[in-house]
């Protein structure tokens, strides 16, 4: 599954330290669901994650658990009670063939807009 999460109002709050914390927390939360974060890419206002998970876990529950765990960790780290993630998320099925396209997409996002 390819999940994309955006910060509340696309605010650029995810520093490199918070992205690292988010990735670590997301990997731990996924393990609790017998899932695995295969790829993690992030920028200041959003993240993209590829996750493999068991069929008994719904996409909605997967997103809820990952968003909840990471939001708590980020709020604790920042010493705030503000919402971290937008209520919405993007989810699409992914397979071995789409992994290369995903990598190209994320690389494109990391390029400066005004070259």
Protein Blocks (a to p, Z undefined) as FASTA:
>chain_A
ZZddddehhiafbcfklmmmmmmmmmmmmmmnopacfbdcddfkbccddddddfklcfkl
mmmmmmmmmmmmmmmmnopabdfbdfbdcdddddfklmmmmmmmmmmmmpcfbZZ
